[in-house]
Amino acid sequence: MLSLFDQGAPAPCPTPFNMAAHVLARAGALAEKTALRVIGGAHPESWTYADLETAVRGTATGLLREGLVPGDIVLMRLGNTPDFPIAYLGAIAAGLVPVPTSSQLTEREITAMSAGLAPKLILAASGIALPDHTAPVLPLERLRAFRDLPPAEYALGDPNRPAYIIFTSGTSGRPRAVVHAHRAIWARRMMWQGWYGLTEADRLLHAGAFNWTYTLGTGLMDPWSLGASALIPAAGTAPSELARLLAEHEATIFAAAPGVYRQMLRAPVPALPKLRHGLSAGEKLPSEVARAWEKASGTPVFEAYGMSECSTFVSANPSAPAPVTTLGRPQPGRRVALIGTDGPVPLGEAGVIAVHRSDPGLMLGYLGQPEETAARFQGEWFLTGDVGRMGEDFTLTYEGRADDMMNAGGYRVSPVEVEDAMTAHPAITDAAACELRVKADTTVIGLFYVAHEDVTEDALAAFAAERLARYKCPRLFVRMENLPRGANNKLLRRVLRQDWETDHDQA
């Protein structure tokens, strides 16, 4: 048998369609129900479904009154507050194309990213770096005032038209703008039972920030689409506080990145009688962490696998648990295969994890990069770049990247981007960035470098912080006499990683 999962296509997306209208379709029937609660911190907030829809549709009106027209790109430079999802949905409701970005990005990074976007408007909160760009800037105070305006009608249209853009790092070191269609939210319905086990009665607490795409999707868009309640910790909430918040607010589902579970396990976990299970995504969940969480909390963690180009499409779920050593199984309605040079490989053999090009959750493409978009396909399959094996029960075991991409707390980071930033240091003549395993369940970004003079680690860390978002900054610095290269002068990052981990007994 081949490593191919195909058990039927999902229901087609309705047309005409608007993603924001779909997310808030239950708002009228659940007007007084809590849609969002910001918990912990000095200033907790609570939003009903009626409040949320009023704010979203008023925001849509305000953005259109700024002279924007459907299809215009809006760059979001907002912080970890409810302003982020309200502006995001407001733009989509108006037919605009929002671009959520991390508030950690430096001026240098966001300027480079904005050059290819040509945004018509920049939404800006104070203290967050803005690009050097000619687009007008709308401050947060004016954006908030839009909520009191009359509600805009949802801009309905072709479900295949662009709805939003997110950035992912490419192997070239140049961040890629990934364009998603309105239909992407319809595809997420396969995750409700294929991963979450989500119902209208659930209270889902997501540990991430509002301006992280994992939080936007799993923590907000999906619960709201079904009429559930979303709980988000206030900005600055420490991982050590999350277990208490889970108990106090009677969360039934908890979502976080693996690193958050690991940090929470450093202290005793209180009784969580309302919690049914946890969810994990963003990077591979170490089996030791999954087992430790289940022992401490009495609840399992269900892992999911996906990427910026197609959200999650492989997962375990309450109705179909999978061994913690695997990623789970393809969700019902997905077509997934492991691809070799001639198509799907036999069961048990290693291949590149791929999703069929017909998947409604798959991106429209990389903005302005048709060649790079085409390069990700092999025939009818979109190649993720991750290698795995498929068992006879269709569970997928993750075996690593097919390239040198790194993972930092759930964010994919290009080694080339880090290397380009660090070789700008006047003392560094060559550099290679790698993801290094420092503990059985912990990896960090390391920088191997060649320098013509001594440079302290503190100085290198400060230099990195000026040029890279915090999650991209190296945590280890290793000076070398020279870096290993192949016959074509290509950096052998894998050799560096393997040699370092062998020397430090991190196999």
MOLIN-V820417 format. One record per residue. N is the residue number from 1. RES is the residue in three letters. PHI is phi as a letter, one per 40 degrees, with the letter a starting at -180 (999 if undefined). PSI is psi in whole degrees, -180 to 180 (NA if undefined). D_LAST is the distance of its C-alpha to the last C-alpha in Angstrom with 2 decimals. Layout:
N;RES;PHI;PSI;D_LAST
N;RES;PHI;PSI;D_LAST
This chain:
1;MET;999;151;32.70
2;LEU;c;157;31.22
3;SER;c;77;28.50
4;LEU;a;125;31.27
5;PHE;b;121;32.28
6;ASP;a;100;35.88
7;GLN;b;35;38.03
8;GLY;h;151;40.60
9;ALA;c;155;41.04
10;PRO;c;169;41.54
11;ALA;c;139;45.01
12;PRO;c;150;46.05
13;CYS;c;136;46.16
14;PRO;c;160;49.74
15;THR;a;137;51.79
16;PRO;c;164;52.95
17;PHE;a;149;49.93
18;ASN;a;129;48.53
19;MET;d;-45;45.05
20;ALA;c;-38;46.34
21;ALA;c;-38;49.21
22;HIS;c;-46;46.81
23;VAL;c;-36;44.65
24;LEU;b;20;47.84
25;ALA;c;-25;49.78
26;ARG;c;-1;49.81
27;ALA;c;-39;51.00
28;GLY;c;-45;54.68
29;ALA;c;-24;54.37
30;LEU;b;36;52.04
31;ALA;d;-43;53.75
32;GLU;c;-1;53.56
33;LYS;c;147;50.13
34;THR;c;120;47.31
35;ALA;c;-39;45.20
36;LEU;a;135;43.12
37;ARG;b;123;42.67
38;VAL;c;118;40.94
39;ILE;b;156;39.96
40;GLY;g;177;39.29
41;GLY;g;178;40.35
42;ALA;c;-20;43.90
43;HIS;b;76;45.32
44;PRO;c;150;44.39
45;GLU;b;153;45.77
46;SER;b;132;46.84
47;TRP;b;126;47.84
48;THR;c;169;49.76
49;TYR;c;-36;49.63
50;ALA;c;-44;53.07
51;ASP;d;-45;51.96
52;LEU;c;-48;48.96
53;GLU;c;-38;51.00
54;THR;c;-44;53.77
55;ALA;c;-42;51.41
56;VAL;c;-49;49.70
57;ARG;c;-31;52.98
58;GLY;c;-40;54.67
59;THR;c;-40;51.82
60;ALA;d;-43;52.35
61;THR;c;-46;56.04
62;GLY;c;-41;55.36
63;LEU;c;-39;53.02
64;LEU;c;-34;55.61
65;ARG;c;-16;58.31
66;GLU;c;0;56.35
67;GLY;g;4;57.37
68;LEU;c;153;54.14
69;VAL;b;154;54.50
70;PRO;d;136;52.25
71;GLY;g;-17;49.46
72;ASP;c;145;49.21
73;ILE;c;133;45.77
74;VAL;b;118;45.25
75;LEU;c;128;42.41
76;MET;b;116;41.18
77;ARG;b;66;40.37
78;LEU;b;165;40.55
79;GLY;c;-165;38.61
80;ASN;c;69;37.08
81;THR;a;167;40.42
82;PRO;c;-16;42.31
83;ASP;d;-32;43.98
84;PHE;c;-58;40.99
85;PRO;c;-29;41.27
86;ILE;c;-45;45.08
87;ALA;c;-40;45.28
88;TYR;d;-52;42.79
89;LEU;c;-34;44.84
90;GLY;c;-42;48.09
91;ALA;c;-45;47.34
92;ILE;c;-39;46.37
93;ALA;d;-36;49.49
94;ALA;c;-2;51.58
95;GLY;g;8;50.04
96;LEU;c;173;48.23
97;VAL;b;94;44.64
98;PRO;c;154;42.58
99;VAL;b;94;39.41
100;PRO;c;135;37.24
101;THR;b;156;35.12
102;SER;c;135;32.89
103;SER;c;-12;34.94
104;GLN;c;-16;32.17
105;LEU;c;140;32.95
106;THR;c;168;34.75
107;GLU;d;-40;38.15
108;ARG;c;-45;36.67
109;GLU;c;-48;34.25
110;ILE;c;-27;36.83
111;THR;c;-45;39.49
112;ALA;c;-41;37.49
113;MET;c;-36;36.74
114;SER;c;-23;40.38
115;ALA;d;-39;41.81
116;GLY;c;-7;41.12
117;LEU;c;-39;42.09
118;ALA;f;56;45.70
119;PRO;c;149;45.91
120;LYS;c;-16;49.44
121;LEU;a;146;48.64
122;ILE;b;123;46.02
123;LEU;c;124;45.69
124;ALA;b;129;44.92
125;ALA;b;150;44.16
126;SER;c;146;44.72
127;GLY;g;0;41.88
128;ILE;b;131;39.82
129;ALA;d;136;39.62
130;LEU;b;154;41.95
131;PRO;c;156;41.93
132;ASP;c;90;44.51
133;HIS;a;155;46.35
134;THR;c;-8;49.96
135;ALA;c;143;49.51
136;PRO;c;151;51.42
137;VAL;b;129;49.54
138;LEU;b;113;50.35
139;PRO;c;157;49.63
140;LEU;d;-37;48.28
141;GLU;d;-43;51.64
142;ARG;c;-37;53.48
143;LEU;c;-43;50.82
144;ARG;c;-35;51.20
145;ALA;c;-23;54.98
146;PHE;c;-25;54.69
147;ARG;c;-23;53.90
148;ASP;c;1;57.59
149;LEU;c;161;58.83
150;PRO;d;148;60.18
151;PRO;c;136;57.56
152;ALA;c;152;56.82
153;GLU;c;145;56.95
154;TYR;c;135;53.64
155;ALA;c;96;53.43
156;LEU;c;152;53.14
157;GLY;a;-161;52.43
158;ASP;c;124;50.34
159;PRO;c;-12;47.01
160;ASN;c;1;45.44
161;ARG;c;157;46.43
162;PRO;d;139;43.93
163;ALA;b;-41;43.28
164;TYR;a;164;40.51
165;ILE;b;135;37.99
166;ILE;b;156;34.45
167;PHE;b;141;32.24
168;THR;b;147;28.83
169;SER;c;143;27.11
170;GLY;b;164;27.33
171;THR;c;-19;25.26
172;SER;c;-9;28.26
173;GLY;g;-6;27.79
174;ARG;c;119;31.06
175;PRO;d;138;30.99
176;ARG;b;137;32.54
177;ALA;c;112;35.26
178;VAL;c;119;34.77
179;VAL;c;124;38.17
180;HIS;b;148;38.45
181;ALA;c;165;41.63
182;HIS;d;-32;43.47
183;ARG;c;-14;42.48
184;ALA;d;-37;38.84
185;ILE;c;-32;39.81
186;TRP;c;-37;41.51
187;ALA;c;-28;38.33
188;ARG;c;-14;36.58
189;ARG;d;-28;38.92
190;MET;c;-17;36.56
191;MET;c;-21;33.99
192;TRP;d;-48;36.49
193;GLN;b;-24;36.03
194;GLY;c;-16;33.16
195;TRP;b;-57;30.84
196;TYR;c;-40;32.79
197;GLY;g;40;35.40
198;LEU;c;139;37.56
199;THR;b;168;41.26
200;GLU;c;-27;44.05
201;ALA;c;-6;43.96
202;ASP;c;154;40.37
203;ARG;b;100;39.44
204;LEU;c;119;36.13
205;LEU;b;119;34.41
206;HIS;b;130;32.00
207;ALA;c;-9;30.03
208;GLY;c;173;29.96
209;ALA;c;155;32.59
210;PHE;d;-35;35.63
211;ASN;c;26;34.77
212;TRP;b;136;31.40
213;THR;c;-31;31.81
214;TYR;c;-42;29.67
215;THR;c;-45;32.20
216;LEU;d;-46;35.16
217;GLY;c;-66;34.41
218;THR;c;-37;32.92
219;GLY;c;-23;34.45
220;LEU;b;-62;37.90
221;MET;d;-44;39.07
222;ASP;c;-47;38.12
223;PRO;d;-42;39.52
224;TRP;c;-37;42.65
225;SER;c;-29;43.14
226;LEU;c;-11;43.40
227;GLY;g;18;45.30
228;ALA;c;177;42.66
229;SER;b;136;42.16
230;ALA;b;133;39.40
231;LEU;b;125;38.20
232;ILE;b;127;36.47
233;PRO;c;144;35.63
234;ALA;c;154;37.64
235;ALA;d;136;36.11
236;GLY;g;-1;34.32
237;THR;c;127;33.53
238;ALA;c;148;30.54
239;PRO;d;-31;27.85
240;SER;c;-17;29.08
241;GLU;c;-13;32.45
242;LEU;c;-40;31.41
243;ALA;c;-42;31.50
244;ARG;c;-42;35.01
245;LEU;c;-37;36.11
246;LEU;d;-44;34.92
247;ALA;c;-48;37.11
248;GLU;c;-37;40.07
249;HIS;b;11;40.39
250;GLU;f;46;39.78
251;ALA;c;140;37.16
252;THR;b;-25;36.65
253;ILE;b;140;33.60
254;PHE;b;132;30.86
255;ALA;b;135;28.83
256;ALA;a;168;26.03
257;ALA;c;157;22.76
258;PRO;d;-39;19.57
259;GLY;c;-31;19.41
260;VAL;c;-44;22.93
261;TYR;d;-44;22.21
262;ARG;c;-44;19.43
263;GLN;c;-37;22.00
264;MET;c;-30;24.76
265;LEU;c;-3;22.99
266;ARG;c;-15;23.18
267;ALA;b;159;26.82
268;PRO;d;139;28.72
269;VAL;c;125;29.55
270;PRO;c;170;33.32
271;ALA;c;134;35.04
272;LEU;b;71;35.01
273;PRO;c;-25;37.73
274;LYS;c;-18;38.33
275;LEU;c;126;34.75
276;ARG;c;-41;34.12
277;HIS;a;169;30.58
278;GLY;b;164;28.11
279;LEU;b;144;26.98
280;SER;b;139;23.78
281;ALA;a;175;23.31
282;GLY;h;-36;22.29
283;GLU;a;170;18.54
284;LYS;c;129;16.38
285;LEU;c;117;16.95
286;PRO;c;136;13.98
287;SER;c;-33;15.33
288;GLU;c;-38;15.00
289;VAL;c;-42;17.27
290;ALA;c;-45;19.63
291;ARG;c;-41;20.14
292;ALA;c;-39;20.66
293;TRP;c;-44;23.17
294;GLU;c;-39;25.06
295;LYS;c;-41;25.40
296;ALA;c;-37;26.57
297;SER;b;-18;28.87
298;GLY;g;12;29.90
299;THR;b;146;29.28
300;PRO;c;165;26.76
301;VAL;b;129;24.97
302;PHE;b;122;25.60
303;GLU;c;152;23.29
304;ALA;b;152;24.68
305;TYR;b;133;23.57
306;GLY;a;-162;25.77
307;MET;a;172;26.30
308;SER;d;-33;29.08
309;GLU;c;-16;30.92
310;CYS;a;27;31.20
311;SER;f;-146;30.24
312;THR;b;142;28.60
313;PHE;b;-3;29.47
314;VAL;b;133;26.82
315;SER;a;163;26.49
316;ALA;c;163;26.85
317;ASN;a;167;30.06
318;PRO;d;-32;32.13
319;SER;c;-19;34.10
320;ALA;a;72;31.19
321;PRO;c;157;28.01
322;ALA;b;156;24.85
323;PRO;d;141;21.74
324;VAL;c;-14;19.39
325;THR;c;-6;16.62
326;THR;b;172;19.00
327;LEU;c;-13;20.82
328;GLY;h;-156;24.14
329;ARG;b;158;27.05
330;PRO;d;139;29.30
331;GLN;c;146;32.01
332;PRO;d;134;35.50
333;GLY;g;-11;37.40
334;ARG;c;155;34.46
335;ARG;b;112;34.03
336;VAL;b;142;30.39
337;ALA;a;162;28.99
338;LEU;b;121;26.02
339;ILE;b;134;27.43
340;GLY;b;-160;27.11
341;THR;c;-25;29.46
342;ASP;b;26;32.37
343;GLY;h;-161;31.93
344;PRO;d;135;30.27
345;VAL;c;162;27.98
346;PRO;c;153;28.43
347;LEU;d;137;26.81
348;GLY;g;-16;23.34
349;GLU;c;152;22.72
350;ALA;c;140;20.55
351;GLY;a;170;22.75
352;VAL;c;128;23.24
353;ILE;c;131;24.20
354;ALA;b;149;27.87
355;VAL;b;146;30.79
356;HIS;c;144;34.40
357;ARG;c;-15;36.54
358;SER;c;-5;39.11
359;ASP;c;127;36.94
360;PRO;c;-16;39.09
361;GLY;c;-4;36.11
362;LEU;c;144;35.07
363;MET;d;159;35.93
364;LEU;c;-31;39.13
365;GLY;i;178;37.30
366;TYR;c;127;36.22
367;LEU;d;122;39.28
368;GLY;g;15;41.06
369;GLN;b;67;38.33
370;PRO;c;-35;39.62
371;GLU;c;-42;37.80
372;GLU;c;-34;34.38
373;THR;c;-49;35.30
374;ALA;c;-32;36.35
375;ALA;c;-19;33.19
376;ARG;c;-4;31.14
377;PHE;b;143;33.19
378;GLN;b;100;33.25
379;GLY;g;-124;36.58
380;GLU;c;6;36.82
381;TRP;b;137;33.13
382;PHE;c;125;31.42
383;LEU;c;126;27.91
384;THR;c;-27;25.33
385;GLY;g;-2;22.80
386;ASP;b;144;20.06
387;VAL;b;139;18.92
388;GLY;a;178;19.12
389;ARG;b;143;20.56
390;MET;b;127;23.72
391;GLY;c;175;24.53
392;GLU;c;-23;28.11
393;ASP;c;11;28.54
394;PHE;g;9;27.61
395;THR;c;144;24.46
396;LEU;b;132;21.96
397;THR;b;126;18.22
398;TYR;c;135;16.47
399;GLU;b;5;14.22
400;GLY;h;179;14.22
401;ARG;c;148;16.85
402;ALA;c;-9;19.04
403;ASP;b;-161;19.52
404;ASP;b;15;18.02
405;MET;d;147;19.30
406;MET;b;160;17.56
407;ASN;b;125;17.90
408;ALA;b;99;19.20
409;GLY;g;31;20.40
410;GLY;g;-10;21.66
411;TYR;c;133;23.20
412;ARG;c;133;22.21
413;VAL;b;132;22.41
414;SER;c;130;23.13
415;PRO;c;-32;21.50
416;VAL;c;-39;24.94
417;GLU;c;-43;26.69
418;VAL;c;-44;24.66
419;GLU;c;-42;25.07
420;ASP;c;-40;28.78
421;ALA;c;-41;29.31
422;MET;c;-29;27.66
423;THR;c;-5;29.28
424;ALA;c;-13;32.56
425;HIS;c;133;32.03
426;PRO;c;-21;34.58
427;ALA;c;-16;32.29
428;ILE;c;128;29.38
429;THR;b;-17;29.92
430;ASP;a;149;26.70
431;ALA;a;151;23.67
432;ALA;a;128;20.58
433;ALA;b;138;18.95
434;CYS;a;153;15.42
435;GLU;c;120;13.53
436;LEU;b;137;10.62
437;ARG;c;115;8.18
438;VAL;b;-19;9.59
439;LYS;a;173;9.17
440;ALA;d;-31;7.98
441;ASP;b;21;11.05
442;THR;b;130;12.00
443;THR;b;154;12.01
444;VAL;b;165;14.75
445;ILE;c;127;16.64
446;GLY;b;150;16.36
447;LEU;b;119;19.15
448;PHE;c;130;19.11
449;TYR;a;155;22.78
450;VAL;b;131;25.51
451;ALA;b;147;28.53
452;HIS;c;0;31.86
453;GLU;a;163;32.17
454;ASP;c;139;30.28
455;VAL;b;131;29.45
456;THR;c;155;28.25
457;GLU;c;-38;25.36
458;ASP;c;-40;28.03
459;ALA;c;-40;30.13
460;LEU;c;-41;27.38
461;ALA;c;-41;26.55
462;ALA;c;-39;30.30
463;PHE;c;-43;30.72
464;ALA;c;-42;28.04
465;ALA;c;-25;29.70
466;GLU;c;-20;33.00
467;ARG;b;-14;31.81
468;LEU;b;146;29.07
469;ALA;d;151;28.89
470;ARG;d;-39;26.89
471;TYR;c;-15;24.08
472;LYS;c;-11;23.71
473;CYS;c;135;23.62
474;PRO;c;145;20.65
475;ARG;b;-18;19.30
476;LEU;b;142;17.73
477;PHE;b;125;19.76
478;VAL;b;115;18.76
479;ARG;c;136;21.79
480;MET;b;157;21.66
481;GLU;c;-36;24.52
482;ASN;a;164;23.98
483;LEU;b;142;21.65
484;PRO;c;135;20.61
485;ARG;b;152;22.95
486;GLY;c;-175;23.94
487;ALA;c;-29;27.44
488;ASN;c;16;28.73
489;ASN;g;14;27.43
490;LYS;c;136;24.83
491;LEU;c;134;21.95
492;LEU;c;73;18.67
493;ARG;c;-36;16.53
494;ARG;c;-36;13.71
495;VAL;c;-44;13.72
496;LEU;d;-46;13.74
497;ARG;c;-48;10.79
498;GLN;c;-41;8.60
499;ASP;c;-42;10.26
500;TRP;c;-44;9.98
501;GLU;c;-34;6.28
502;THR;c;-45;6.30
503;ASP;c;-31;9.39
504;HIS;b;14;8.41
505;ASP;f;48;5.72
506;GLN;b;32;3.78
507;ALA;c;NA;0.00
